[in-house]
Amino acid sequence: MDATGEFLGALQAEQGASPNTLSAYRRDLAGFGRFLTRRRRGLMEAEAADVVAYVAGLRGAGLAPASVARHLSAVRGFYRFLLREGRRGSDPTEHLEAPRLARRLPRTLTREEAARLVEAPDVGRPEGVRDRALLELLYATGMRASECLSLRLEDVNLSAGYVVCTGKGSRQRLVPVGGPALEWTRAYLASARRRLARRRDGGTLFLGPRGGPLTRQALWLVVRKWARRAGLTRAISPHTLRHSFASHLLEGGADLRSVQAMLGHADIATTQIYTHLPSSAVLRMYRQFHPRAGSRGRSA
């Protein structure tokens, strides 16, 4: 296995990098390798001047700062790996600064818009019950799309009112679930899921029309479909519900540390994009401040 393959293997084993991340890193390193070939160098012989020239070339090609930063992240990670493994005596990216990125404020829904969205599905059909449970759960927990799609039946504790999310790096966390999300998840499990499931049921919570796990693309289509039905003309994604979850909790008086824990942010600085507030217990705070934690949904 070449050095690139070893680096990607270590990234997967040690950090739980997703297939998409590994694929992006492989492409970026291949692009850097082609650049070095034109300079008659290999990846193992690159120097700081080569990396500087590479970054300058990316900027000159019109790449946005975020794209340049992503390319540089792959190269930087690769050389840090080689240095750590004793394959190189120096890191050519050591003194290179990453492009400064303008941090965008997250797009959020108002409480009224969020309610309209999650209540939009036609619950007269199994897919509609699934979609209602799916949207309620996304808004009730702030889960990432990938976390929601990977939920298994055993990850949902309806009696205790929480779900087990598996986030980045395979890190798990418990997130409270309240009110309508519990009711509609229970209704989905009681009837709709059974009608969607096929003989070979792998145990994934949310299923597609053919009985297999719901795909990421299908989730996006579900959100967009019911957003249109709810009269929301802006671009809405699953992540919009995650941002709305955090914003609405903090607007209600929730503390930043608790929201950080529920979102699964390793660094509180990531959560601070929403606001800064003092501290309290996660479960009590969630039940007190989440706009749909204590209310009752429409009859399931």
C-alpha positions as CSV (number, residue, x, y, z in Angstrom):
1,M,0.0,0.0,0.0
2,D,1.4,3.5,-0.9
3,A,1.6,6.3,1.6
4,T,-1.7,7.9,0.4
5,G,-3.5,4.6,1.0
6,E,-1.9,4.2,4.5
7,F,-2.9,7.7,5.4
8,L,-6.5,7.2,4.3
9,G,-6.6,3.9,6.1
10,A,-5.4,5.5,9.3
11,L,-8.0,8.3,8.9
12,Q,-10.8,5.8,8.7
13,A,-9.5,3.6,11.5
14,E,-8.5,6.3,14.0
15,Q,-11.1,9.1,13.3
16,G,-14.0,7.1,11.8
17,A,-13.8,9.2,8.6
18,S,-16.8,8.7,6.4
19,P,-16.6,7.3,2.8
20,N,-17.4,10.7,1.4
21,T,-14.5,12.3,3.4
22,L,-12.1,9.6,2.3
23,S,-13.1,10.0,-1.3
24,A,-12.7,13.8,-1.1
25,Y,-9.2,13.5,0.5
26,R,-8.2,10.9,-2.1
27,R,-9.2,13.3,-5.0
28,D,-7.5,16.3,-3.4
29,L,-4.2,14.4,-2.8
30,A,-4.3,13.1,-6.3
31,G,-4.7,16.6,-7.6
32,F,-1.7,17.7,-5.5
33,G,0.2,14.8,-6.8
34,R,-0.4,15.8,-10.4
35,F,0.7,19.3,-9.5
36,L,4.0,18.0,-8.0
37,T,4.6,15.8,-11.1
38,R,4.6,18.9,-13.3
39,R,7.2,20.3,-10.9
40,R,9.1,17.0,-11.2
41,R,8.6,16.0,-7.6
42,G,6.7,13.3,-5.8
43,L,4.5,13.5,-2.7
44,M,7.3,12.3,-0.5
45,E,9.7,15.0,-1.7
46,A,7.4,18.0,-1.6
47,E,8.7,21.2,0.1
48,A,7.0,24.2,1.6
49,A,7.5,26.2,-1.6
50,D,5.6,23.5,-3.5
51,V,2.6,23.7,-1.1
52,V,2.6,27.5,-1.3
53,A,2.7,27.4,-5.1
54,Y,-0.1,24.8,-5.1
55,V,-2.4,27.0,-2.9
56,A,-1.6,30.0,-5.0
57,G,-2.6,28.0,-8.1
58,L,-5.9,27.0,-6.5
59,R,-6.6,30.7,-5.7
60,G,-5.6,31.7,-9.2
61,A,-8.1,29.2,-10.6
62,G,-10.9,31.0,-8.8
63,L,-11.6,28.5,-6.1
64,A,-13.5,29.8,-3.1
65,P,-11.6,30.1,0.2
66,A,-13.7,27.1,1.6
67,S,-12.6,24.9,-1.4
68,V,-9.0,26.0,-1.0
69,A,-9.1,25.2,2.7
70,R,-10.5,21.8,2.0
71,H,-7.7,21.0,-0.5
72,L,-5.2,22.2,2.0
73,S,-6.7,20.2,4.8
74,A,-6.1,16.9,2.9
75,V,-2.5,17.9,2.2
76,R,-1.8,19.0,5.7
77,G,-3.3,15.9,7.2
78,F,-1.2,13.7,4.9
79,Y,2.1,15.3,5.9
80,R,1.3,15.3,9.5
81,F,0.6,11.6,9.2
82,L,4.0,11.0,7.5
83,L,5.8,13.1,10.2
84,R,4.1,11.1,12.9
85,E,5.0,7.8,11.3
86,G,8.6,8.8,10.8
87,R,8.3,8.7,7.0
88,R,9.4,12.4,6.8
89,G,11.6,14.6,8.9
90,S,9.6,17.7,8.4
91,D,6.1,18.9,7.5
92,P,6.0,21.3,4.4
93,T,2.6,22.7,5.5
94,E,3.7,23.5,9.1
95,H,3.9,27.3,8.7
96,L,1.2,27.7,6.0
97,E,-2.0,29.4,7.2
98,A,-5.3,28.1,6.1
99,P,-7.5,30.6,4.2
100,R,-9.7,32.6,6.5
101,L,-13.4,31.7,6.0
102,A,-16.3,34.0,6.6
103,R,-18.6,32.3,9.0
104,R,-22.2,32.3,7.9
105,L,-25.0,32.5,10.3
106,P,-27.1,29.3,10.0
107,R,-30.5,29.5,8.3
108,T,-33.3,28.8,10.7
109,L,-37.1,28.6,10.6
110,T,-39.4,30.5,12.9
111,R,-41.2,28.4,15.5
112,E,-44.4,28.8,13.4
113,E,-42.6,27.7,10.2
114,A,-41.1,24.7,11.9
115,A,-44.5,23.6,13.2
116,R,-46.1,24.0,9.7
117,L,-43.3,21.9,8.2
118,V,-43.4,19.0,10.6
119,E,-47.3,18.9,10.5
120,A,-47.4,19.0,6.7
121,P,-47.3,15.3,5.8
122,D,-50.4,13.4,4.8
123,V,-50.7,10.9,7.6
124,G,-53.4,8.9,5.8
125,R,-50.6,6.9,4.1
126,P,-47.8,4.9,5.6
127,E,-45.2,7.1,3.9
128,G,-46.9,10.2,5.4
129,V,-46.8,8.7,8.9
130,R,-43.1,7.9,8.4
131,D,-42.4,11.4,7.1
132,R,-44.3,13.0,10.1
133,A,-42.2,10.9,12.5
134,L,-39.0,11.7,10.6
135,L,-39.6,15.5,10.6
136,E,-40.7,15.6,14.2
137,L,-37.7,13.6,15.3
138,L,-35.2,15.8,13.3
139,Y,-36.7,18.9,14.9
140,A,-37.0,17.4,18.3
141,T,-33.4,16.2,18.5
142,G,-31.3,18.4,16.2
143,M,-29.7,15.2,14.7
144,R,-27.7,15.4,11.5
145,A,-29.2,13.8,8.5
146,S,-26.7,11.0,8.6
147,E,-27.4,10.3,12.3
148,C,-31.1,10.1,11.7
149,L,-30.8,7.8,8.7
150,S,-28.5,5.4,10.6
151,L,-30.9,5.1,13.6
152,R,-31.8,1.5,14.4
153,L,-34.8,0.3,16.2
154,E,-32.8,-0.3,19.4
155,D,-31.6,3.3,19.4
156,V,-35.0,4.6,20.2
157,N,-36.3,4.4,23.8
158,L,-39.9,5.5,23.7
159,S,-40.6,4.8,27.4
160,A,-37.6,6.8,28.6
161,G,-37.9,9.5,25.9
162,Y,-34.5,9.5,24.3
163,V,-32.6,8.4,21.2
164,V,-29.0,7.2,20.9
165,C,-27.3,9.2,18.1
166,T,-24.0,8.0,16.5
167,G,-22.2,11.0,15.3
168,K,-18.8,11.9,13.8
169,G,-16.0,9.6,14.6
170,S,-18.6,7.0,15.8
171,R,-19.2,8.9,19.0
172,Q,-22.5,8.2,20.6
173,R,-24.7,10.5,22.7
174,L,-28.1,10.4,24.3
175,V,-30.6,13.1,23.1
176,P,-34.0,13.7,24.8
177,V,-37.1,13.4,22.7
178,G,-40.3,15.1,23.7
179,G,-44.0,15.4,22.9
180,P,-45.2,14.9,19.4
181,A,-41.9,13.3,18.2
182,L,-42.5,10.4,20.6
183,E,-46.1,10.0,19.7
184,W,-45.5,10.0,15.9
185,T,-42.5,7.7,16.2
186,R,-44.7,5.3,18.2
187,A,-47.4,5.5,15.6
188,Y,-44.9,4.9,12.8
189,L,-43.6,1.8,14.6
190,A,-47.0,0.5,15.4
191,S,-48.3,0.4,11.8
192,A,-46.6,2.3,9.0
193,R,-43.2,0.7,9.4
194,R,-44.6,-2.8,9.3
195,R,-46.3,-2.0,6.0
196,L,-43.1,-0.6,4.5
197,A,-40.8,-3.4,5.8
198,R,-40.0,-6.4,3.6
199,R,-39.3,-10.0,4.7
200,R,-35.6,-9.2,5.3
201,D,-35.8,-6.4,7.8
202,G,-32.3,-5.1,8.7
203,G,-33.6,-3.1,11.7
204,T,-33.0,0.4,10.4
205,L,-35.7,2.8,11.9
206,F,-36.7,4.7,8.8
207,L,-37.4,2.7,5.7
208,G,-37.9,3.6,2.0
209,P,-40.7,2.4,-0.3
210,R,-38.9,-0.9,-1.1
211,G,-38.3,-1.8,2.5
212,G,-34.6,-0.8,2.6
213,P,-33.1,2.0,4.7
214,L,-34.2,5.5,3.6
215,T,-31.5,7.1,1.6
216,R,-29.9,10.5,2.0
217,Q,-31.4,11.7,-1.3
218,A,-34.8,10.5,-0.3
219,L,-34.6,12.4,3.0
220,W,-33.8,15.6,1.2
221,L,-36.8,15.0,-1.1
222,V,-39.1,14.4,1.9
223,V,-38.0,17.7,3.5
224,R,-38.4,19.7,0.3
225,K,-41.8,18.1,-0.6
226,W,-43.4,19.0,2.7
227,A,-41.7,22.4,2.9
228,R,-43.4,23.3,-0.3
229,R,-46.7,21.9,1.0
230,A,-46.2,24.0,4.2
231,G,-45.8,27.1,2.0
232,L,-42.1,27.6,2.7
233,T,-40.5,29.1,-0.4
234,R,-37.0,29.3,0.9
235,A,-34.5,26.4,0.4
236,I,-35.0,24.0,3.3
237,S,-32.8,21.1,4.1
238,P,-32.6,18.6,7.0
239,H,-29.8,20.7,8.4
240,T,-32.2,23.7,8.6
241,L,-34.2,21.7,11.2
242,R,-31.0,21.1,13.1
243,H,-30.2,24.8,13.2
244,S,-33.8,25.6,14.1
245,F,-33.6,23.1,17.0
246,A,-30.6,24.8,18.5
247,S,-31.8,28.4,17.9
248,H,-35.2,27.8,19.4
249,L,-33.8,26.1,22.5
250,L,-31.4,29.0,23.1
251,E,-34.1,31.6,22.3
252,G,-36.2,30.0,25.1
253,G,-33.4,30.3,27.7
254,A,-31.5,27.0,27.3
255,D,-27.8,27.0,28.2
256,L,-25.1,26.7,25.6
257,R,-23.3,23.6,27.1
258,S,-26.5,21.6,27.1
259,V,-27.2,22.4,23.5
260,Q,-23.6,21.6,22.6
261,A,-24.1,18.2,24.2
262,M,-27.3,17.5,22.3
263,L,-25.8,18.6,19.0
264,G,-22.7,16.5,19.5
265,H,-20.3,19.4,18.9
266,A,-16.8,18.5,20.2
267,D,-15.9,22.1,20.6
268,I,-18.3,24.6,22.1
269,A,-17.0,27.3,19.7
270,T,-19.0,25.5,17.0
271,T,-22.2,26.0,19.1
272,Q,-21.4,29.6,19.9
273,I,-22.5,30.6,16.4
274,Y,-26.0,30.5,17.9
275,T,-25.5,32.6,21.1
276,H,-23.9,32.6,24.6
277,L,-26.0,31.7,27.7
278,P,-25.4,30.2,31.2
279,S,-25.7,26.6,32.5
280,S,-28.4,24.0,33.6
281,A,-29.3,20.2,33.4
282,V,-29.9,18.9,29.9
283,L,-33.1,16.9,30.4
284,R,-34.9,19.4,32.6
285,M,-33.8,22.3,30.4
286,Y,-35.0,20.5,27.2
287,R,-38.4,19.8,28.6
288,Q,-38.8,23.3,29.8
289,F,-37.6,25.2,26.7
290,H,-38.1,23.1,23.5
291,P,-41.3,24.5,21.9
292,R,-42.7,21.0,21.1
293,A,-41.3,19.0,24.1
294,G,-44.4,19.2,26.3
295,S,-47.2,20.0,23.8
296,R,-49.3,17.3,22.3
297,G,-49.3,16.6,18.6
298,R,-52.3,15.8,16.5
299,S,-53.8,12.5,17.3
300,A,-51.6,9.7,15.9
